[in-house]
């Protein structure tokens, strides 16, 4: 099964065909035990490339802050397991006890796709930023560099990754729950600009009273500089290993979630910006009353 694909895809069609091969087998489905949720569990569930890894790190450092924080892991998704991928990652038991409480989980799902009765942490991001961030993340890992252009990437972005939930469905689901006591919805850029306030709000959702010196530690450990210095903890080791095992893609692919300021970044094509604006006008503006993401984000702040 894992020997069929040796080279990275070079087209959107090849990429789609490759990702379809990750579908779990009947035996895997039959043997999988889905998450048995607890009221104290926290699900970190932004759309892809909208701040998930930063929030996983923030969550984990907050819950271990009484002991000075914890960096003794090889993949942040080992200590905050990915719900949707649990069936493909037998080395992680999503129902197991974790290194600290509350238990935390990663997801990219909308509210309706998750078990009820937990706590939910979501960061939203400008869709145009999210689009290009996902493009750069996939390039060099899930497709050959320089072969799929940003103008061609829309079908991949629109599929919504393993969750199958697109950006707009995800955003509207969590927008509807932004005032619920069990849900915290924040803007990605606001978190970066107001890190200490964000830490306090996340800690409150978790039910943890965090001290000032612990806040200092969490702020430092969620900085770009710190996470870059420890980027091997944030490079999807579990996913890379699984995809190598099942599809044969190179294990040493660049899948780091943390990018330096000077790394290659292509501009958003004007045609893609126009498509995203049209989708926003059709699907988001009528529901939220906000004509742009900037307007919507301002209300969250």
C-alpha positions as CSV (number, residue, x, y, z in Angstrom):
1,X,0.0,0.0,0.0
2,X,2.8,2.4,0.9
3,X,5.0,1.5,-2.1
4,X,2.7,2.9,-4.9
5,X,3.7,6.6,-4.7
6,X,7.4,7.4,-4.8
7,X,7.5,11.0,-6.1
8,X,5.5,14.0,-4.9
9,X,2.5,15.0,-7.0
10,X,3.1,17.5,-9.8
11,X,-0.5,18.5,-10.5
12,X,-3.7,19.1,-8.6
13,X,-5.1,15.9,-10.1
14,X,-2.2,13.9,-8.9
15,X,-2.4,15.4,-5.5
16,X,-6.1,14.6,-5.2
17,X,-5.5,11.0,-6.3
18,X,-2.7,10.6,-3.7
19,X,-4.7,12.0,-0.8
20,X,-7.6,9.7,-1.7
21,X,-5.2,6.8,-1.0
22,X,-5.1,7.8,2.7
23,X,-8.7,6.6,3.2
24,X,-8.8,4.1,6.1
25,X,-9.4,0.5,5.3
26,X,-12.4,-1.4,6.5
27,X,-10.3,-3.2,9.1
28,X,-9.0,0.2,10.4
29,X,-12.5,1.6,10.6
30,X,-13.8,-1.6,12.4
31,X,-11.0,-1.5,15.0
32,X,-11.0,2.2,15.7
33,X,-12.5,3.5,19.0
34,X,-13.6,7.1,18.5
35,X,-13.1,9.8,21.2
36,X,-15.0,9.3,24.4
37,X,-15.2,13.0,25.4
38,X,-15.1,14.6,28.8
39,X,-16.6,17.9,29.8
40,X,-13.1,19.2,30.7
41,X,-11.6,18.3,27.3
42,X,-10.4,21.2,25.1
43,X,-10.5,20.8,21.3
44,X,-8.2,23.2,19.5
45,X,-10.0,23.5,16.1
46,X,-9.1,26.3,13.7
47,X,-9.2,25.8,10.0
48,X,-5.9,24.6,8.5
49,X,-3.1,27.2,8.7
50,X,-5.1,29.5,10.9
51,X,-3.1,29.2,14.1
52,X,-3.6,25.6,15.2
53,X,0.0,24.8,16.1
54,X,0.5,28.0,18.1
55,X,-2.7,27.3,20.1
56,X,-1.6,23.7,20.7
57,X,1.7,25.0,22.1
58,X,-0.1,27.7,24.1
59,X,-2.6,25.2,25.5
60,X,0.1,22.6,26.4
61,X,2.4,25.2,28.1
62,X,-0.5,26.6,30.1
63,X,-1.6,23.2,31.4
64,X,2.0,22.4,32.4
65,X,2.9,25.9,33.7
66,X,2.8,24.9,37.3
67,X,5.8,22.7,36.7
68,X,7.6,25.3,34.5
69,X,6.1,24.1,31.2
70,X,6.9,21.0,29.1
71,X,8.9,20.7,25.9
72,X,9.6,16.9,26.3
73,X,7.8,15.8,23.2
74,X,8.8,15.1,19.6
75,X,5.6,16.3,18.0
76,X,3.1,18.7,19.5
77,X,0.3,16.5,18.1
78,X,1.6,13.6,20.2
79,X,0.7,15.5,23.4
80,X,-2.5,17.1,21.8
81,X,-3.7,14.3,19.5
82,X,-5.4,15.1,16.2
83,X,-9.0,13.7,16.4
84,X,-9.6,13.2,12.6
85,X,-6.3,11.4,12.1
86,X,-6.5,9.1,15.1
87,X,-7.7,6.3,12.9
88,X,-4.6,6.5,10.7
89,X,-2.2,7.0,13.7
90,X,-2.3,3.8,15.7
91,X,0.6,4.9,17.8
92,X,-1.6,7.6,19.4
93,X,-4.6,6.5,21.5
94,X,-6.9,9.5,21.5
95,X,-8.7,8.2,24.6
96,X,-5.6,7.8,26.7
97,X,-4.7,9.9,29.7
98,X,-2.4,12.7,28.7
99,X,0.7,14.2,30.4
100,X,-1.4,16.9,32.1
101,X,-5.0,18.0,32.5
102,X,-7.2,19.0,31.0
103,X,-6.9,16.7,28.0
104,X,-6.4,18.6,24.7
105,X,-7.0,17.7,21.1
106,X,-6.3,19.1,17.7
107,X,-8.9,19.3,15.0
108,X,-9.9,21.2,11.9
109,X,-13.6,20.4,12.2
110,X,-16.6,22.6,12.5
111,X,-18.8,22.3,15.7
112,X,-21.3,20.0,14.1
113,X,-18.5,17.5,13.2
114,X,-17.2,17.2,16.8
115,X,-18.7,15.4,19.8
116,X,-20.7,17.8,22.0
117,X,-20.1,18.5,25.6
118,X,-16.4,19.6,25.4
119,X,-14.7,23.0,25.3
120,X,-13.7,24.5,22.0
121,X,-10.8,26.8,21.1
122,X,-10.8,28.4,17.7
123,X,-8.7,31.0,15.9
124,X,-10.0,32.5,12.7
125,X,-7.7,34.0,10.0
126,X,-8.2,36.1,6.9
127,X,-9.0,33.6,4.2
128,X,-6.5,35.1,1.8
129,X,-3.7,34.6,4.3
130,X,-4.9,31.1,5.1
131,X,-4.9,30.2,1.4
132,X,-1.3,31.2,0.8
133,X,-0.1,29.7,4.1
134,X,-1.5,26.4,3.2
135,X,0.0,26.6,-0.3
136,X,3.5,27.2,1.1
137,X,3.0,24.4,3.7
138,X,2.0,21.8,1.1
139,X,4.7,22.8,-1.4
140,X,7.8,20.6,-0.9
141,X,5.9,18.1,1.2
142,X,2.6,17.1,-0.5
143,X,3.5,18.3,-4.0
144,X,6.8,18.9,-5.8
145,X,8.0,22.5,-5.5
146,X,7.3,24.7,-8.4
147,X,4.8,22.3,-10.1
148,X,1.5,23.6,-8.8
149,X,1.1,27.3,-9.0
150,X,-1.0,29.4,-6.5
151,X,-3.5,30.0,-9.2
152,X,-4.1,26.3,-9.5
153,X,-4.3,25.6,-5.7
154,X,-8.0,26.6,-5.2
155,X,-9.4,23.0,-5.6
156,X,-6.9,21.7,-2.9
157,X,-7.8,24.6,-0.5
158,X,-11.5,24.2,-1.1
159,X,-11.5,20.5,-0.2
160,X,-10.7,21.5,3.4
161,X,-8.0,18.9,4.0
162,X,-8.7,15.6,5.9
163,X,-11.7,17.1,7.6
164,X,-13.5,17.8,4.3
165,X,-14.9,21.0,5.7
166,X,-14.1,24.1,3.7
167,X,-13.0,27.4,5.2
168,X,-16.4,29.1,4.9
169,X,-18.4,26.3,6.5
170,X,-15.9,26.1,9.3
171,X,-16.0,29.9,10.0
172,X,-19.8,30.1,10.0
173,X,-20.1,27.2,12.4
174,X,-17.8,28.8,15.0
175,X,-19.1,32.3,14.4
176,X,-22.5,31.0,15.5
177,X,-21.0,29.8,18.7
178,X,-18.8,32.8,19.5
179,X,-20.8,33.8,22.6
180,X,-21.2,30.3,24.1
181,X,-19.6,29.7,27.4
182,X,-17.8,26.5,26.2
183,X,-16.3,28.2,23.1
184,X,-13.5,30.8,22.7
185,X,-13.2,32.3,19.2
186,X,-10.3,34.6,18.6
187,X,-8.7,36.3,15.6
188,X,-5.3,35.0,14.7
189,X,-3.7,38.4,14.3
190,X,-5.2,39.6,17.5
191,X,-3.6,36.7,19.4
192,X,-0.2,37.6,18.0
193,X,-0.6,41.3,18.9
194,X,-2.2,40.7,22.3
195,X,-0.5,37.5,23.4
196,X,-0.8,38.0,27.2
197,X,-4.5,38.7,26.9
198,X,-4.9,35.7,24.7
199,X,-3.1,33.5,27.2
200,X,-5.4,34.7,30.0
201,X,-8.5,33.9,27.9
202,X,-7.3,30.5,26.9
203,X,-6.4,29.7,30.5
204,X,-9.8,30.8,31.6
205,X,-11.4,28.4,29.1
206,X,-9.2,25.6,30.4
207,X,-10.2,26.4,34.0
208,X,-6.7,27.2,35.1
209,X,-5.6,30.2,37.1
210,X,-2.2,31.2,35.6
211,X,0.4,33.2,37.5
212,X,2.3,36.2,36.1
213,X,5.6,34.3,35.8
214,X,3.8,31.4,34.1
215,X,2.3,33.8,31.6
216,X,5.8,35.1,30.9
217,X,6.9,31.5,30.1
218,X,3.9,30.8,27.9
219,X,4.4,34.1,26.0
220,X,8.0,33.3,25.4
221,X,7.4,29.7,24.3
222,X,4.7,30.7,21.8
223,X,6.9,33.3,20.1
224,X,8.0,32.7,16.5
225,X,11.6,32.9,17.6
226,X,11.2,30.2,20.3
227,X,9.1,27.9,18.1
228,X,11.6,28.3,15.2
229,X,14.4,27.3,17.5
230,X,12.4,24.2,18.4
231,X,10.9,23.6,14.9
232,X,11.5,19.9,15.1
233,X,8.6,19.7,17.6
234,X,6.3,21.4,15.2
235,X,7.0,19.7,11.8
236,X,4.2,17.0,11.8
237,X,6.5,14.1,12.5
238,X,3.6,11.7,13.1
239,X,1.8,12.7,9.9
240,X,5.1,12.7,7.9
241,X,5.9,9.2,9.2
242,X,2.3,7.9,8.4
243,X,2.3,9.4,4.9
244,X,5.8,7.9,4.2
245,X,4.6,4.5,5.5
246,X,1.3,4.5,3.5
247,X,2.3,6.5,0.4
248,X,6.0,6.3,0.1
249,X,6.6,10.1,0.1
250,X,10.1,11.2,1.4
251,X,10.3,11.1,5.2
252,X,12.6,14.1,5.1
253,X,10.1,16.5,3.5
254,X,9.9,20.0,4.8
255,X,6.7,20.1,6.8
256,X,7.5,22.6,9.4
257,X,4.5,24.5,10.7
258,X,6.7,27.5,11.8
259,X,8.2,29.6,9.0
260,X,10.9,32.3,9.4
261,X,10.2,35.9,8.4
262,X,12.6,35.6,5.5
263,X,11.4,32.4,4.0
264,X,10.0,32.3,0.4
265,X,6.5,33.7,0.2
266,X,4.6,34.2,-3.1
267,X,1.9,36.9,-3.3
268,X,-1.7,36.0,-3.5
269,X,-2.8,36.0,-7.2
270,X,-5.4,38.7,-8.0
271,X,-7.7,36.1,-9.5
272,X,-7.7,34.0,-6.3
273,X,-8.4,37.1,-4.2
274,X,-11.4,37.8,-6.4
275,X,-12.7,34.3,-6.0
276,X,-12.3,34.4,-2.3
277,X,-14.1,37.8,-2.2
278,X,-16.9,36.4,-4.2
279,X,-17.3,33.4,-1.9
280,X,-17.2,35.7,1.1
281,X,-20.0,37.9,-0.4
282,X,-22.1,34.9,-1.2
283,X,-21.7,32.8,1.9
284,X,-20.4,34.8,4.9
285,X,-21.6,38.4,4.5
286,X,-25.4,37.5,4.4
287,X,-25.0,35.5,7.7
288,X,-22.6,37.7,9.7
289,X,-23.4,41.2,8.3
290,X,-19.7,41.7,7.7
291,X,-18.5,42.5,4.1
292,X,-14.9,41.7,4.8
293,X,-12.8,39.5,7.2
294,X,-11.3,42.6,8.7
295,X,-14.8,43.8,9.8
296,X,-15.6,40.4,11.3
297,X,-12.3,40.2,13.1
298,X,-12.8,43.7,14.7
299,X,-16.0,42.4,16.4
300,X,-14.1,39.5,17.9
301,X,-11.5,41.8,19.5
